[in-house]
Amino acid sequence: MLFNTELLHGKTSQGYASGEILPPVSQVSAFRYESMEELEKVFAHKKMGYAYSRIGNPTIASFEQRIKELEGGAGAICCSSGMSAVTAALLAVCESGDEIIAGSGLYGGTIGLFHDLEKLGIHTVFAHDLSAENVKSLINEKTKVVFGELISNPALKVLDVTEMAAVAHEAGIPLFVDSTSATPYIAKPLSLGADVVIHSTSKYLNGGGNSIGGVIVDGGKFKWNTEKHKALAEFKKYGPMAFSVRLRTDIWENLGGCMAPFNAFLTYIGTDTLGLRMERICHNADRLAHALAELDGIEVNYLTLDSHPCHEYVENELNGFGGGILSFRAGSKERAFKIIDSLKYAVIASNIGDLRTLVIHPASTLYIQTNKEEMELAGVYEDTVRVSVGIEDADDLIADFTEAVKSADQ
Ligand SMILES: *Cc1c(COP(=O)(O)O)cnc(C)c1O
């Protein structure tokens, strides 16, 4: 089965108690048992069952199953947000004294989290360039994980997953990839060698802009050495599943960042149309980028443009797609604001991955707390406009942006 057929007719879409076509919404906090003996078995993991929705819930489990299959993983765990997923995944493998190597130009919240982790004794080394050579020179015996975003935004740097996984694995370190802006339709990082994939499901997986969520998918292939990864010492007996078991029965459960059942349902429905949406969104983004590139005083950053430094990854790693985000430089902050304010369809909002085209001036919003150097490494300048392209008709989008640029110059 190909992508869309599998989404709609694959294993995940079957087996609900009353033959429901979609996972029923178990909007409950707790589950009732007929005998104490039975509940005891559930708590001891001797019987499959649900007890309390922070720890497990059938609606959430259906969504976990779906994402696990979409990414080709061995286990998936849903979280209350993308940030909650990044936090739980990192805390499962790092303890005080450990180090993380992270790419530059990451999502602002993730950079903030790395700063917070310093106070817990977990140090992050930022690699301005996630090249094999550079990362090799930064790895030491304290390094416990390499973390990168598959497609960073708005810089649109592409992580070479195969190369980075090889470098990390040689040193006995796993590679964690935040694949939020790529989605499994564009790339499956686990199949390229990554060990753990993280998504903010708030974005493209949900797709409709109606709920916050996150997910961690474990490839289940990394050979954990618990002498090195002491954070997993108690979970040694689970072998390659040590990370998943630590998350599920320990750090994730205790941090308490579970996904809400209703959000799991909404996001599940969202993923039904993931392929359809991504195809349309990438097509629109490609057309809009090429149209913007024709306009005077507009410098466009989009992966399918020949001028983009990561252009070759579109065919090699991204299934032929450039993703749904593009950015452009307008020459000045004033002109950027004028263009944004003149747009008729693009909505001014701080989000990506909606059905609607969203637009924002990152320097004065998302990066307001970031210093200039970090900001520029993230591809954000005073005159940068970020566009999260939606599913509108491409011709309307092109006309809207063209008119806005013209009217800004009047
Ligand atoms: C939005 C986002 C996050 C954080 O997700 P939330 O659901 O907002 O907590 C993390 N990484 C990337 C790449 C994102 O775009």
The ligand as an SDF file (V2000), in Angstrom:
LIG
                    3D

 15 15  0  0  0  0  0  0  0  0999 V2000
    6.1430   24.1710   17.2170 C   0  0  0  0  0  0  0  0  0  0  0  0
    7.3940   23.4160   17.2710 C   0  0  0  0  0  0  0  0  0  0  0  0
    7.8230   22.8060   18.4630 C   0  0  0  0  0  0  0  0  0  0  0  0
    7.0550   22.9430   19.7470 C   0  0  0  0  0  0  0  0  0  0  0  0
    5.8020   22.3840   19.6570 O   0  0  0  0  0  0  0  0  0  0  0  0
    4.5430   22.8560   20.5400 P   0  0  0  0  0  0  0  0  0  0  0  0
    3.4800   21.9000   20.1300 O   0  0  0  0  0  0  0  0  0  0  0  0
    4.2570   24.2780   20.1780 O   0  0  0  0  0  0  0  0  0  0  0  0
    4.9520   22.7180   21.9610 O   0  0  0  0  0  0  0  0  0  0  0  0
    9.0030   22.0870   18.4370 C   0  0  0  0  0  0  0  0  0  0  0  0
    9.7310   21.9720   17.3120 N   0  0  0  0  0  0  0  0  0  0  0  0
    9.3530   22.5460   16.1540 C   0  0  0  0  0  0  0  0  0  0  0  0
   10.2080   22.3800   14.9430 C   0  0  0  0  0  0  0  0  0  0  0  0
    8.1750   23.2850   16.0880 C   0  0  0  0  0  0  0  0  0  0  0  0
    7.8120   23.8710   14.9440 O   0  0  0  0  0  0  0  0  0  0  0  0
  1  2  1  0
  2  3  1  0
  2 14  2  0
  3  4  1  0
  3 10  2  0
  4  5  1  0
  5  6  1  0
  6  7  2  0
  6  8  1  0
  6  9  1  0
 10 11  1  0
 11 12  2  0
 12 13  1  0
 12 14  1  0
 14 15  1  0
M  END
$$$$
